[in-house]
């Protein structure tokens, strides 16, 4: 009887793992699936957003070049 008490913790892990697997299999049945995710944004909208972001980056780079070019003493040092 005393040796059985030593086996209980060793058996608890596999029994618990089996119970978790059983519950996970039950939750994966087709009747209980989550609703499908909404469709992604149309490609046309994504392309428009990318074009707008690229234009903004170009404007920022041009403004940065103007700031760097207006200083005749050379590149600016930060710090």
N, C-alpha and C positions, 0 to 999 in steps of 0.2 A: 504493500500500500504506500509505503514511504517513497518508493521509486516512481510510482505513478505521479506523484506531485512534481517530480523533477521533469517528467515528460510533458506536463500540461503547457508550460510556456513554449516548448519546442513545437507543439502541435498547434498552438494558437496562431502562429504566423501563416502556415499553409491553409488552415481553415478560414482565416480572415481573408486571405488572398482569393480563395475559391468563392467566398461569398461576394466579394467585390466584383469578380469577373461575371458572376451570375447576374448581379444587378445591372452591370453595364450591358450585358447581352439583352436583357429584358428591355432596357430603355432604347435600344437601337431598332425596335420593330418599326415597320413602315407606317403604321397608324399614328405613331407619336412623333413623327419628324417635325422639325421646325419649319415654318413657312419659308418658301424660297426667298432669297435676297432680291431686293429691287434691282432692276437692270441698271447697268452702268450708264453714265452720261453719254449721250450720242457723240460719235466721233467728231462731228462737225463743231460741236460746242467746245470740245477739248482742243481742236485745232485752232479755233478762234482765241481761246485763252492762251495757248502757247504763242501765237503770233503777237498778241498784245504784250505778253511778258518779254518776248524778244525785242519788241520795239522799245519798251521801257528800259531794258538793259542797254540798248544802243544809245538811247538818250543820256543815260547816266554815264556811260563811257565817254561820250562826246563832251559832256559837262566836265568830267574829270580831266580830259585832255586839255580843255580850255583853261582850267585852273592851273594845271601843271605847266602849260605853255606860257602863261602870262607872267610867270616868275622867271626873269632873265638870269638870276643868279645861279640857277641850277635846280636840281630836285629838292623838294622839301624834306626836312628831317622832322620826324615826330619824336616827341619824348622829352 
